[in-house]
């Protein structure tokens, strides 16, 4: 089994968690991508400002047993460059250095929903070499709310008002579909996929996971309303801003 935690605020954390680990065969709502996984919930966000120390503690919580830290949060959309403080940077470095008995914890991060009014290059959490930034797709193209940036390693379906919303668990033993869209929901889907990957091969390092995401991701005809596509030096298609 693989441990993950999701930083929770109100029902958002429950919605994110369901996509990762909702149990199977109970005839309720959905089945999580990695339904055999175990979740550790860390409540970090709330009505008060979060400190660098608190972020660092959250990103290193129970680090000896956590494989994947799934993060569906970040700086407010449309703000200037904002990123982790020194303690949080050290927590990320320590996580990839010492986590998982030296193989490195995997930090999955949602890339943001700022559309063309924002750019996740300005998000220092997404921009860290120690995190895996995930943006969103809708059917046939980038999601209308997704941001474009170099750190975005891959996209996953994130739900969209233009085609289909996602369905997941919510508080009060509920089930929700209406309005379920955003990179907050793409990231946990990838976290679940990574958990299944580690279940198949627990010896993979944090860098192995990044390489696997790059080399197993394909555009598959996806159109991009923000950018054009080109072939990079590794013979992989990538997008660049027009």
MDAnalysis code that builds the backbone (N, CA, C; Angstrom):
import MDAnalysis as mda
import numpy as np

u = mda.Universe.empty(726, n_residues=242, atom_resindex=np.repeat(np.arange(242), 3), trajectory=True)
u.add_TopologyAttr("name", ["N", "CA", "C"] * 242)
u.add_TopologyAttr("resid", np.arange(1, 243))
u.add_TopologyAttr("resname", ["UNK", "UNK", "UNK", "UNK", "UNK", "UNK", "UNK", "UNK", "UNK", "UNK", "UNK", "UNK", "UNK", "UNK", "UNK", "UNK", "UNK", "UNK", "UNK", "UNK", "UNK", "UNK", "UNK", "UNK", "UNK", "UNK", "UNK", "UNK", "UNK", "UNK", "UNK", "UNK", "UNK", "UNK", "UNK", "UNK", "UNK", "UNK", "UNK", "UNK", "UNK", "UNK", "UNK", "UNK", "UNK", "UNK", "UNK", "UNK", "UNK", "UNK", "UNK", "UNK", "UNK", "UNK", "UNK", "UNK", "UNK", "UNK", "UNK", "UNK", "UNK", "UNK", "UNK", "UNK", "UNK", "UNK", "UNK", "UNK", "UNK", "UNK", "UNK", "UNK", "UNK", "UNK", "UNK", "UNK", "UNK", "UNK", "UNK", "UNK", "UNK", "UNK", "UNK", "UNK", "UNK", "UNK", "UNK", "UNK", "UNK", "UNK", "UNK", "UNK", "UNK", "UNK", "UNK", "UNK", "UNK", "UNK", "UNK", "UNK", "UNK", "UNK", "UNK", "UNK", "UNK", "UNK", "UNK", "UNK", "UNK", "UNK", "UNK", "UNK", "UNK", "UNK", "UNK", "UNK", "UNK", "UNK", "UNK", "UNK", "UNK", "UNK", "UNK", "UNK", "UNK", "UNK", "UNK", "UNK", "UNK", "UNK", "UNK", "UNK", "UNK", "UNK", "UNK", "UNK", "UNK", "UNK", "UNK", "UNK", "UNK", "UNK", "UNK", "UNK", "UNK", "UNK", "UNK", "UNK", "UNK", "UNK", "UNK", "UNK", "UNK", "UNK", "UNK", "UNK", "UNK", "UNK", "UNK", "UNK", "UNK", "UNK", "UNK", "UNK", "UNK", "UNK", "UNK", "UNK", "UNK", "UNK", "UNK", "UNK", "UNK", "UNK", "UNK", "UNK", "UNK", "UNK", "UNK", "UNK", "UNK", "UNK", "UNK", "UNK", "UNK", "UNK", "UNK", "UNK", "UNK", "UNK", "UNK", "UNK", "UNK", "UNK", "UNK", "UNK", "UNK", "UNK", "UNK", "UNK", "UNK", "UNK", "UNK", "UNK", "UNK", "UNK", "UNK", "UNK", "UNK", "UNK", "UNK", "UNK", "UNK", "UNK", "UNK", "UNK", "UNK", "UNK", "UNK", "UNK", "UNK", "UNK", "UNK", "UNK", "UNK", "UNK", "UNK", "UNK", "UNK", "UNK", "UNK", "UNK", "UNK", "UNK", "UNK", "UNK", "UNK", "UNK", "UNK", "UNK", "UNK", "UNK"])
u.atoms.positions = np.array([
    [0.836, -1.189, 0.000],
    [0.000, 0.000, 0.000],
    [0.872, 1.241, 0.000],
    [0.326, 2.327, -0.522],
    [1.080, 3.570, -0.612],
    [0.318, 4.679, 0.080],
    [1.058, 5.475, 0.813],
    [0.456, 6.543, 1.583],
    [0.521, 7.851, 0.812],
    [-0.562, 8.605, 0.884],
    [-0.606, 9.932, 0.311],
    [-1.276, 10.842, 1.311],
    [-1.014, 12.106, 1.209],
    [-1.851, 13.011, 1.963],
    [-2.307, 14.127, 1.061],
    [-3.448, 14.699, 1.406],
    [-4.017, 15.787, 0.638],
    [-4.266, 16.938, 1.587],
    [-3.746, 18.104, 1.272],
    [-3.976, 19.245, 2.131],
    [-5.406, 19.727, 1.942],
    [-6.157, 19.760, 3.032],
    [-7.608, 19.884, 2.934],
    [-8.096, 21.249, 3.383],
    [-9.099, 21.746, 2.729],
    [-9.825, 22.915, 3.184],
    [-11.297, 22.681, 2.861],
    [-12.135, 22.671, 3.895],
    [-13.558, 22.384, 3.748],
    [-13.743, 21.064, 2.996],
    [-14.647, 21.061, 1.992],
    [-14.912, 19.815, 1.268],
    [-13.911, 19.565, 0.150],
    [-13.087, 20.544, -0.160],
    [-12.158, 20.410, -1.279],
    [-11.240, 19.213, -1.089],
    [-10.710, 19.047, 0.103],
    [-9.821, 17.928, 0.363],
    [-10.514, 16.590, 0.230],
    [-11.786, 16.519, 0.647],
    [-12.547, 15.277, 0.516],
    [-12.790, 14.948, -0.950],
    [-13.062, 15.971, -1.748],
    [-13.276, 15.759, -3.184],
    [-12.003, 15.247, -3.846],
    [-10.882, 15.871, -3.513],
    [-9.592, 15.452, -4.062],
    [-9.267, 14.017, -3.631],
    [-9.504, 13.723, -2.356],
    [-9.180, 12.409, -1.810],
    [-9.952, 11.287, -2.495],
    [-11.221, 11.543, -2.797],
    [-12.039, 10.513, -3.425],
    [-11.506, 10.077, -4.771],
    [-10.958, 11.014, -5.526],
    [-10.401, 10.669, -6.833],
    [-9.188, 9.761, -6.692],
    [-8.462, 9.897, -5.596],
    [-7.291, 9.056, -5.374],
    [-7.683, 7.685, -4.837],
    [-8.513, 7.662, -3.794],
    [-8.583, 6.438, -2.992],
    [-9.981, 6.005, -2.565],
    [-11.035, 6.518, -3.187],
    [-12.370, 6.025, -2.839],
    [-12.409, 4.508, -3.014],
    [-12.975, 3.814, -2.038],
    [-12.933, 2.346, -2.040],
    [-13.825, 1.783, -3.148],
    [-13.529, 0.576, -3.550],
    [-14.304, -0.077, -4.601],
    [-15.386, -0.977, -3.994],
    [-16.339, -1.352, -4.841],
    [-17.348, -2.367, -4.529],
    [-18.267, -2.006, -3.374],
    [-18.501, -0.697, -3.144],
    [-19.500, -0.345, -2.143],
    [-20.734, 0.303, -2.789],
    [-20.745, 0.303, -4.133],
    [-21.894, 0.818, -4.887],
    [-22.233, 2.262, -4.542],
    [-21.199, 3.048, -4.202],
    [-21.447, 4.444, -3.867],
    [-20.479, 5.342, -4.609],
    [-20.999, 6.277, -5.303],
    [-20.249, 7.393, -5.884],
    [-19.212, 6.924, -6.907],
    [-17.948, 6.870, -6.539],
    [-16.880, 6.568, -7.494],
    [-15.899, 5.576, -6.891],
    [-15.008, 5.084, -7.730],
    [-13.882, 4.269, -7.288],
    [-12.609, 5.082, -7.514],
    [-11.766, 5.185, -6.510],
    [-10.526, 5.920, -6.654],
    [-9.551, 5.213, -7.582],
    [-8.678, 5.989, -8.206],
    [-7.692, 5.415, -9.123],
    [-6.834, 4.376, -8.407],
    [-6.403, 4.701, -7.187],
    [-5.578, 3.779, -6.396],
    [-6.365, 3.402, -5.144],
    [-7.393, 2.585, -5.324],
    [-8.354, 2.336, -4.244],
    [-7.776, 1.518, -3.094],
    [-6.607, 0.926, -3.264],
    [-5.964, 0.205, -2.163],
    [-5.032, 1.085, -1.345],
    [-4.912, 2.344, -1.730],
    [-3.972, 3.227, -1.042],
    [-4.555, 3.727, 0.275],
    [-3.685, 4.268, 1.103],
    [-4.077, 4.832, 2.391],
    [-3.817, 6.325, 2.373],
    [-4.797, 7.098, 2.817],
    [-4.670, 8.551, 2.830],
    [-4.335, 9.056, 4.221],
    [-3.483, 10.047, 4.264],
    [-3.216, 10.793, 5.492],
    [-3.620, 12.237, 5.219],
    [-4.608, 12.739, 5.913],
    [-5.087, 14.101, 5.687],
    [-4.370, 15.099, 6.578],
    [-3.831, 16.142, 5.980],
    [-3.188, 17.220, 6.741],
    [-3.944, 18.510, 6.447],
    [-4.588, 19.051, 7.450],
    [-5.298, 20.308, 7.247],
    [-4.314, 21.461, 7.369],
    [-4.047, 22.105, 6.252],
    [-3.058, 23.175, 6.242],
    [-3.683, 24.526, 5.950],
    [-4.665, 24.569, 5.083],
    [-5.261, 25.835, 4.675],
    [-6.468, 26.153, 5.552],
    [-6.734, 27.437, 5.728],
    [-7.867, 27.844, 6.544],
    [-8.056, 29.343, 6.475],
    [-8.674, 29.882, 7.514],
    [-8.996, 31.309, 7.489],
    [-7.805, 32.201, 7.812],
    [-6.741, 31.616, 8.331],
    [-5.559, 32.399, 8.686],
    [-4.420, 32.130, 7.703],
    [-3.557, 33.111, 7.556],
    [-2.420, 32.974, 6.648],
    [-1.503, 31.846, 7.125],
    [-0.977, 31.122, 6.175],
    [-0.097, 30.004, 6.479],
    [1.344, 30.492, 6.517],
    [2.123, 29.961, 7.421],
    [3.517, 30.375, 7.539],
    [4.429, 29.404, 6.793],
    [5.646, 29.849, 6.553],
    [6.654, 29.004, 5.915],
    [6.887, 27.740, 6.747],
    [6.939, 27.903, 8.049],
    [7.158, 26.762, 8.933],
    [6.033, 25.742, 8.824],
    [4.794, 26.220, 8.764],
    [3.648, 25.311, 8.672],
    [3.633, 24.574, 7.336],
    [3.975, 25.276, 6.260],
    [4.078, 24.610, 4.961],
    [5.142, 23.522, 5.002],
    [6.286, 23.853, 5.585],
    [7.384, 22.889, 5.663],
    [6.976, 21.657, 6.469],
    [6.266, 21.872, 7.571],
    [5.808, 20.742, 8.379],
    [4.836, 19.863, 7.595],
    [3.942, 20.486, 6.836],
    [2.965, 19.724, 6.062],
    [3.649, 18.881, 4.990],
    [4.650, 19.451, 4.331],
    [5.326, 18.759, 3.237],
    [6.358, 17.740, 3.708],
    [6.527, 17.642, 5.014],
    [7.412, 16.616, 5.554],
    [6.687, 15.752, 6.589],
    [5.370, 15.893, 6.662],
    [4.587, 15.157, 7.648],
    [4.715, 13.649, 7.453],
    [5.086, 12.955, 8.516],
    [5.166, 11.493, 8.512],
    [6.020, 10.993, 7.351],
    [7.120, 11.708, 7.125],
    [7.901, 11.506, 5.897],
    [8.504, 10.108, 5.781],
    [8.653, 9.411, 6.877],
    [9.243, 8.081, 6.797],
    [8.301, 7.061, 6.157],
    [7.005, 7.394, 6.080],
    [6.042, 6.436, 5.549],
    [5.222, 6.952, 4.369],
    [5.414, 8.205, 3.990],
    [4.626, 8.777, 2.896],
    [5.373, 8.605, 1.578],
    [4.688, 8.072, 0.581],
    [5.266, 7.927, -0.750],
    [4.974, 9.131, -1.630],
    [3.751, 9.636, -1.567],
    [3.288, 10.678, -2.491],
    [2.589, 11.778, -1.709],
    [2.980, 13.005, -1.965],
    [2.298, 14.178, -1.424],
    [1.517, 14.824, -2.572],
    [0.204, 14.765, -2.490],
    [-0.644, 15.298, -3.559],
    [-1.147, 16.672, -3.155],
    [-0.795, 17.683, -3.934],
    [-1.058, 19.080, -3.570],
    [-1.999, 19.741, -4.567],
    [-3.178, 20.069, -4.094],
    [-4.152, 20.780, -4.925],
    [-4.361, 22.182, -4.369],
    [-3.270, 22.920, -4.274],
    [-3.296, 24.280, -3.747],
    [-2.088, 25.027, -4.297],
    [-2.099, 26.332, -4.098],
    [-0.982, 27.153, -4.553],
    [-1.315, 28.620, -4.383],
    [-0.450, 29.507, -4.876],
    [-0.720, 30.944, -4.785],
    [-2.004, 31.315, -5.511],
    [-2.624, 32.393, -5.078],
    [-3.845, 32.868, -5.721],
    [-3.593, 33.167, -7.192],
    [-4.560, 32.843, -8.041],
    [-4.420, 33.090, -9.473],
    [-4.282, 34.576, -9.746],
    [-3.441, 34.902, -10.728],
    [-3.287, 36.284, -11.151],
    [-2.344, 37.105, -10.307],
    [-1.650, 36.473, -9.360],
    [-0.707, 37.212, -8.523],
    [0.682, 37.196, -9.159],
    [1.566, 38.014, -8.618],
    [2.939, 38.024, -9.089],
    [3.641, 36.733, -8.658],
    [4.933, 36.632, -8.980],
    [5.663, 35.419, -8.604],
    [5.615, 35.211, -7.097],
    [5.164, 34.006, -6.734],
    [5.140, 33.618, -5.327],
    [5.570, 32.169, -5.233],
    [6.345, 31.883, -4.209],
    [6.843, 30.525, -4.076],
    [7.143, 30.180, -2.635],
    [7.695, 29.016, -2.435],
    [7.981, 28.558, -1.074],
    [9.089, 29.363, -0.417],
    [8.981, 29.473, 0.910],
    [10.042, 30.096, 1.679],
    [11.195, 29.133, 1.891],
    [12.198, 29.580, 2.610],
    [13.418, 28.790, 2.764],
    [13.164, 27.468, 3.480],
    [12.286, 27.472, 4.493],
    [12.020, 26.237, 5.230],
    [11.272, 25.233, 4.357],
    [10.345, 25.728, 3.563],
    [9.596, 24.842, 2.681],
    [10.480, 24.293, 1.577],
    [11.367, 25.122, 1.040],
    [12.334, 24.640, 0.048],
    [13.191, 23.524, 0.635],
    [13.621, 23.712, 1.860],
    [14.427, 22.681, 2.507],
    [13.625, 21.404, 2.737],
    [12.339, 21.558, 3.044],
    [11.482, 20.380, 3.244],
    [11.347, 19.585, 1.959],
    [11.196, 20.284, 0.831],
    [11.102, 19.598, -0.460],
    [12.413, 18.883, -0.783],
    [13.525, 19.569, -0.563],
    [14.835, 18.956, -0.818],
    [15.050, 17.733, 0.073],
    [14.693, 17.862, 1.323],
    [14.854, 16.734, 2.239],
    [13.936, 15.573, 1.839],
    [12.732, 15.915, 1.342],
    [11.793, 14.876, 0.938],
    [12.317, 14.038, -0.219],
    [12.884, 14.690, -1.228],
    [13.387, 13.929, -2.373],
    [14.730, 13.266, -2.073],
    [15.420, 13.752, -1.057],
    [16.723, 13.189, -0.690],
    [16.577, 11.989, 0.242],
    [15.711, 12.123, 1.249],
    [15.636, 11.105, 2.299],
    [14.317, 10.340, 2.326],
    [13.295, 10.866, 1.659],
    [12.003, 10.200, 1.677],
    [12.037, 8.839, 1.006],
    [11.088, 7.972, 1.357],
    [11.005, 6.626, 0.791],
    [12.351, 5.896, 0.889],
    [12.971, 6.015, 2.061],
    [14.250, 5.341, 2.316],
    [15.314, 5.691, 1.279],
    [15.341, 6.981, 0.914],
    [16.367, 7.468, -0.005],
    [15.963, 7.467, -1.459],
    [14.812, 6.897, -1.781],
    [14.352, 6.906, -3.184],
    [13.620, 8.202, -3.513],
    [13.215, 8.946, -2.500],
    [12.628, 10.258, -2.702],
    [11.113, 10.264, -2.735],
    [10.522, 11.109, -1.917],
    [9.078, 11.316, -1.960],
    [8.688, 11.977, -3.277],
    [7.481, 11.714, -3.742],
    [6.984, 12.303, -4.993],
    [5.987, 13.394, -4.628],
    [6.233, 14.597, -5.104],
    [5.370, 15.748, -4.847],
    [4.614, 16.099, -6.129],
    [3.322, 15.794, -6.148],
    [2.463, 16.135, -7.285],
    [1.768, 17.457, -6.976],
    [1.726, 18.363, -7.978],
    [1.179, 19.704, -7.738],
    [0.263, 20.130, -8.880],
    [-0.893, 20.668, -8.537],
    [-1.787, 21.213, -9.568],
    [-1.217, 22.521, -10.090],
    [-1.288, 22.705, -11.409],
    [-0.595, 23.827, -12.049],
    [-1.343, 25.147, -11.963],
    [-2.642, 25.115, -11.651],
    [-3.370, 26.371, -11.496],
    [-4.445, 26.584, -12.536],
    [-5.422, 27.415, -12.173],
    [-6.622, 27.619, -12.989],
    [-6.767, 29.058, -13.483],
    [-5.657, 29.743, -13.659],
    [-5.702, 31.164, -13.990],
    [-5.934, 31.501, -15.446],
    [-6.120, 30.482, -16.311],
    [-6.341, 30.698, -17.752],
    [-5.190, 31.534, -18.331],
    [-5.478, 32.357, -19.294],
    [-4.436, 33.194, -19.892],
    [-4.158, 34.441, -19.063],
    [-4.921, 34.622, -17.973],
    [-4.682, 35.757, -17.081],
    [-3.561, 35.466, -16.089],
    [-3.059, 34.256, -16.105],
    [-1.995, 33.858, -15.203],
    [-1.038, 32.955, -15.968],
    [0.092, 32.665, -15.365],
    [1.083, 31.794, -15.979],
    [1.799, 31.055, -14.861],
    [1.740, 29.730, -14.895],
    [2.286, 28.953, -13.776],
    [3.803, 28.973, -13.724],
    [4.487, 29.625, -14.677],
    [5.911, 29.900, -14.509],
    [6.148, 30.785, -13.279],
    [5.134, 31.565, -12.906],
    [5.249, 32.456, -11.757],
    [4.870, 31.811, -10.441],
    [4.627, 30.505, -10.468],
    [4.268, 29.756, -9.267],
    [5.500, 28.982, -8.807],
    [6.107, 29.407, -7.729],
    [7.357, 28.808, -7.286],
    [7.234, 27.381, -6.782],
    [6.038, 26.960, -6.417],
    [5.829, 25.567, -6.013],
    [5.802, 24.667, -7.251],
    [5.063, 25.097, -8.251],
    [4.997, 24.374, -9.522],
    [6.351, 24.374, -10.214],
    [7.090, 25.466, -10.069],
    [8.355, 25.665, -10.765],
    [9.524, 24.921, -10.135],
    [9.323, 24.313, -8.978],
    [10.408, 23.597, -8.311],
    [10.782, 22.339, -9.087],
    [12.061, 22.029, -9.151],
    [12.492, 20.800, -9.822],
    [12.092, 19.567, -9.025],
    [11.676, 19.760, -7.785],
    [11.326, 18.629, -6.934],
    [9.842, 18.264, -7.021],
    [9.062, 19.042, -7.747],
    [7.626, 18.774, -7.861],
    [7.257, 18.377, -9.282],
    [6.125, 17.695, -9.405],
    [5.574, 17.314, -10.708],
    [4.306, 18.132, -10.921],
    [4.365, 19.080, -11.842],
    [3.238, 19.967, -12.102],
    [2.294, 19.347, -13.133],
    [1.008, 19.328, -12.803],
    [0.002, 18.725, -13.660],
    [-1.052, 19.765, -14.024],
    [-1.269, 19.951, -15.315],
    [-2.317, 20.835, -15.790],
    [-3.508, 19.990, -16.256],
    [-4.505, 20.633, -16.864],
    [-5.756, 19.939, -17.170],
    [-6.094, 19.949, -18.651],
    [-6.739, 18.866, -19.064],
    [-7.314, 18.765, -20.400],
    [-8.815, 18.551, -20.283],
    [-9.535, 18.997, -21.286],
    [-10.918, 18.595, -21.475],
    [-10.953, 17.807, -22.776],
    [-12.090, 17.392, -23.219],
    [-12.150, 16.513, -24.380],
    [-11.587, 17.220, -25.612],
    [-10.464, 16.706, -26.129],
    [-9.899, 17.170, -27.385],
    [-8.984, 18.366, -27.313],
    [-8.914, 19.049, -26.156],
    [-8.074, 20.237, -26.075],
    [-7.752, 20.553, -24.620],
    [-6.888, 21.566, -24.433],
    [-6.604, 22.017, -23.080],
    [-7.882, 22.502, -22.416],
    [-7.966, 22.328, -21.118],
    [-9.130, 22.831, -20.393],
    [-9.166, 24.354, -20.445],
    [-10.346, 24.907, -20.492],
    [-10.508, 26.354, -20.662],
    [-9.854, 27.144, -19.519],
    [-9.713, 26.533, -18.350],
    [-9.183, 27.226, -17.175],
    [-7.692, 27.005, -16.972],
    [-7.083, 26.117, -17.749],
    [-5.699, 25.718, -17.494],
    [-4.712, 26.828, -17.830],
    [-3.564, 26.780, -17.155],
    [-2.476, 27.711, -17.413],
    [-1.384, 27.023, -18.230],
    [-0.574, 27.820, -18.906],
    [0.545, 27.295, -19.689],
    [1.849, 27.687, -19.004],
    [2.751, 26.721, -18.858],
    [4.067, 27.042, -18.316],
    [5.023, 25.896, -18.602],
    [6.302, 26.224, -18.609],
    [7.334, 25.222, -18.862],
    [7.339, 24.098, -17.830],
    [7.071, 24.356, -16.543],
    [7.139, 23.274, -15.557],
    [6.029, 22.229, -15.686],
    [4.942, 22.533, -16.394],
    [3.832, 21.577, -16.502],
    [4.316, 20.327, -17.235],
    [4.455, 19.238, -16.495],
    [5.053, 18.032, -17.052],
    [4.063, 17.237, -17.880],
    [2.785, 17.286, -17.504],
    [1.758, 16.529, -18.218],
    [0.398, 17.112, -17.868],
    [-0.617, 16.655, -18.561],
    [-1.994, 17.030, -18.243],
    [-2.808, 15.766, -18.015],
    [-3.868, 15.927, -17.246],
    [-4.856, 14.866, -17.061],
    [-6.230, 15.506, -17.165],
    [-7.239, 14.687, -17.385],
    [-8.583, 15.245, -17.465],
    [-8.952, 15.876, -16.134],
    [-9.466, 17.093, -16.189],
    [-9.796, 17.803, -14.965],
    [-11.247, 18.190, -14.846],
    [-12.092, 17.678, -15.761],
    [-13.489, 18.096, -15.764],
    [-13.640, 19.440, -16.440],
    [-14.805, 19.692, -17.017],
    [-15.018, 20.967, -17.700],
    [-16.502, 21.227, -17.917],
    [-16.887, 22.468, -17.724],
    [-18.258, 22.876, -18.018],
    [-18.553, 22.773, -19.503],
    [-17.492, 22.681, -20.327],
    [-17.676, 22.596, -21.769],
    [-17.963, 21.179, -22.247],
    [-17.710, 20.163, -21.412],
    [-18.063, 18.790, -21.804],
    [-18.616, 18.000, -20.628],
    [-17.754, 17.527, -19.733],
    [-18.236, 16.721, -18.607],
    [-17.516, 17.115, -17.331],
    [-18.282, 17.178, -16.246],
    [-17.665, 17.349, -14.946],
    [-17.191, 16.000, -14.419],
    [-16.243, 16.038, -13.503],
    [-15.851, 14.833, -12.788],
    [-16.858, 14.537, -11.678],
    [-16.822, 13.344, -11.156],
    [-17.653, 12.948, -10.022],
    [-16.751, 12.427, -8.923],
    [-17.019, 12.853, -7.688],
    [-16.181, 12.398, -6.583],
    [-16.941, 12.522, -5.268],
    [-16.275, 12.129, -4.203],
    [-16.861, 12.178, -2.873],
    [-16.823, 13.598, -2.319],
    [-17.688, 13.854, -1.348],
    [-17.665, 15.137, -0.665],
    [-18.062, 14.925, 0.785],
    [-18.067, 16.005, 1.574],
    [-18.337, 15.873, 3.004],
    [-19.770, 15.407, 3.240],
    [-20.006, 14.878, 4.442],
    [-21.318, 14.363, 4.775],
    [-21.657, 13.087, 4.043],
    [-20.636, 12.308, 3.694],
    [-20.821, 11.052, 2.942],
    [-21.588, 11.298, 1.651],
    [-21.295, 12.436, 1.017],
    [-21.988, 12.800, -0.212],
    [-21.198, 12.461, -1.457],
    [-21.826, 12.744, -2.584],
    [-21.241, 12.495, -3.899],
    [-21.559, 13.704, -4.759],
    [-20.570, 14.238, -5.448],
    [-20.760, 15.495, -6.172],
    [-20.234, 15.412, -7.584],
    [-20.989, 15.989, -8.531],
    [-20.548, 16.130, -9.914],
    [-20.587, 17.584, -10.370],
    [-21.631, 18.301, -10.016],
    [-21.821, 19.658, -10.501],
    [-20.648, 20.553, -10.139],
    [-20.062, 21.189, -11.157],
    [-18.980, 22.133, -10.942],
    [-17.621, 21.524, -10.691],
    [-17.517, 20.221, -10.806],
    [-16.239, 19.555, -10.507],
    [-15.292, 19.696, -11.689],
    [-14.471, 20.743, -11.653],
    [-13.508, 21.023, -12.712],
    [-12.327, 21.778, -12.123],
    [-11.141, 21.550, -12.664],
    [-9.977, 22.281, -12.206],
    [-8.730, 21.418, -12.135],
    [-7.581, 22.082, -12.142],
    [-6.327, 21.332, -12.007],
    [-6.207, 20.699, -10.632],
    [-7.012, 21.163, -9.664],
    [-7.058, 20.501, -8.363],
    [-7.467, 19.049, -8.481],
    [-8.197, 18.717, -9.542],
    [-8.696, 17.358, -9.712],
    [-7.856, 16.563, -10.714],
    [-7.110, 17.254, -11.545],
    [-6.152, 16.550, -12.414],
    [-5.009, 15.979, -11.593],
    [-4.500, 16.768, -10.653],
    [-3.347, 16.338, -9.852],
    [-3.609, 15.049, -9.079],
    [-4.743, 14.892, -8.380],
    [-4.954, 13.636, -7.658],
    [-5.122, 12.437, -8.568],
    [-5.660, 12.633, -9.761],
    [-5.735, 11.515, -10.701],
    [-4.333, 11.019, -11.039],
    [-3.402, 11.950, -11.242],
    [-2.015, 11.566, -11.518],
    [-1.382, 10.952, -10.274],
    [-1.715, 11.481, -9.097],
    [-1.198, 10.884, -7.862],
    [-1.615, 9.425, -7.756],
    [-2.859, 9.141, -8.128],
    [-3.333, 7.764, -8.115],
    [-2.583, 6.889, -9.101],
    [-2.320, 7.422, -10.281],
    [-1.563, 6.672, -11.286],
    [-0.148, 6.389, -10.791],
    [0.473, 7.389, -10.156],
    [1.815, 7.197, -9.617],
    [1.790, 6.146, -8.508],
    [0.743, 6.144, -7.680],
    [0.631, 5.134, -6.627],
    [0.567, 3.730, -7.222],
    [-0.182, 3.571, -8.311],
    [-0.252, 2.267, -8.974],
    [1.110, 1.880, -9.548],
    [1.838, 2.878, -10.044],
    [3.169, 2.625, -10.588],
    [4.120, 2.134, -9.498],
    [4.063, 2.780, -8.335],
    [4.919, 2.361, -7.226],
    [4.489, 1.007, -6.668],
    [3.207, 0.716, -6.769],
    [2.731, -0.596, -6.340],
    [3.333, -1.693, -7.220],
    [3.514, -1.371, -8.493],
    [4.119, -2.330, -9.423],
    [5.628, -2.411, -9.248],
    [6.252, -1.278, -8.895],
    [7.706, -1.262, -8.737],
    [8.064, -0.212, -7.683],
    [8.213, -0.650, -6.454],
    [8.467, 0.270, -5.351],
    [9.900, 0.792, -5.328],
    [10.766, 0.277, -6.202],
    [12.159, 0.717, -6.235],
    [12.367, 1.981, -7.064],
    [11.337, 2.452, -7.744],
    [11.468, 3.649, -8.580],
    [11.755, 4.873, -7.722],
    [12.677, 5.708, -8.179],
    [13.007, 6.933, -7.470],
    [12.088, 8.065, -7.927],
    [12.203, 9.197, -7.236],
    [11.393, 10.358, -7.616],
    [11.752, 10.829, -9.023],
    [13.018, 10.679, -9.410],
    [13.422, 11.054, -10.762],
    [12.915, 10.042, -11.788],
    [12.890, 8.777, -11.420],
    [12.316, 7.766, -12.313],
    [10.874, 8.108, -12.641],
    [10.119, 8.530, -11.634],
    [8.711, 8.872, -11.856],
    [8.600, 10.038, -12.832],
    [9.437, 11.052, -12.683],
    [9.403, 12.185, -13.619],
    [9.715, 11.718, -15.035],
    [10.725, 10.874, -15.182],
    [11.081, 10.370, -16.508],
    [9.941, 9.540, -17.096],
    [9.321, 8.712, -16.288],
    [8.219, 7.885, -16.781],
    [7.047, 8.744, -17.256],
    [6.758, 9.806, -16.528],
    [5.666, 10.696, -16.946],
    [5.982, 11.328, -18.295],
    [7.220, 11.770, -18.459],
    [7.610, 12.399, -19.728],
    [7.536, 11.405, -20.885],
    [8.105, 10.226, -20.686],
    [8.260, 9.292, -21.799],
    [7.029, 8.426, -22.059],
    [6.051, 8.477, -21.185],
    [4.805, 7.747, -21.447],
    [3.647, 8.667, -21.792],
    [3.884, 9.978, -21.763],
    [2.826, 10.939, -22.111],
    [2.863, 11.235, -23.604],
    [1.703, 11.227, -24.233],
    [1.583, 11.543, -25.651],
    [0.436, 12.513, -25.869],
    [0.561, 13.326, -26.920],
    [-0.466, 14.335, -27.173],
    [-1.762, 13.703, -27.643],
    [-1.695, 12.619, -28.395],
    [-2.899, 11.901, -28.836],
    [-3.940, 12.815, -29.474],
    [-3.466, 13.748, -30.305],
    [-4.383, 14.607, -31.044],
    [-4.928, 15.785, -30.262],
    [-4.452, 15.988, -29.042],
    [-4.934, 17.103, -28.228],
    [-4.585, 18.436, -28.890],
    [-5.557, 19.295, -29.032],
    [-5.322, 20.641, -29.553],
    [-5.054, 21.587, -28.384],
    [-4.336, 22.658, -28.669],
    [-4.028, 23.628, -27.631],
    [-4.446, 25.005, -28.121],
    [-5.338, 25.630, -27.387],
    [-5.837, 26.937, -27.805],
    [-4.895, 28.071, -27.426],
    [-3.864, 27.784, -26.629],
    [-2.928, 28.807, -26.184],
    [-1.626, 28.797, -26.974],
    [-1.213, 27.637, -27.436],
    [0.159, 27.462, -27.906],
    [0.216, 26.642, -29.184],
    [1.422, 26.567, -29.748],
    [1.706, 25.670, -30.858],
    [2.563, 24.514, -30.349],
    [2.713, 23.502, -31.196],
    [3.485, 22.320, -30.808],
    [4.743, 22.211, -31.662],
    [5.802, 21.714, -31.052],
    [7.042, 21.482, -31.769],
    [7.703, 20.223, -31.217],
    [8.712, 19.725, -31.909],
    [9.446, 18.547, -31.458],
    [10.733, 19.007, -30.773],
    [10.962, 18.537, -29.550],
    [12.170, 18.971, -28.842],
    [13.339, 18.024, -29.110],
    [14.453, 18.263, -28.448],
    [15.667, 17.484, -28.703],
    [15.561, 16.037, -28.273],
    [14.609, 15.715, -27.427],
    [14.394, 14.338, -26.997],
    [13.378, 13.617, -27.868],
    [13.007, 14.278, -28.995],
    [12.025, 13.717, -29.916],
    [10.658, 13.540, -29.271],
    [10.327, 14.478, -28.354],
    [9.019, 14.500, -27.731],
    [8.318, 15.791, -28.130],
    [7.032, 15.683, -28.419],
    [6.263, 16.883, -28.728],
    [6.111, 17.731, -27.481],
    [6.306, 19.023, -27.636],
    [6.083, 19.946, -26.529],
    [5.460, 21.217, -27.089],
    [4.850, 21.990, -26.232],
    [4.179, 23.207, -26.682],
    [5.050, 24.422, -26.396],
    [4.850, 25.441, -27.205],
    [5.512, 26.706, -26.926],
    [4.534, 27.819, -27.224],
    [4.656, 28.915, -26.469],
    [3.730, 30.022, -26.622],
    [3.916, 30.685, -27.966],
    [2.805, 30.972, -28.621],
    [2.847, 31.628, -29.926],
    [3.371, 33.043, -29.802],
])
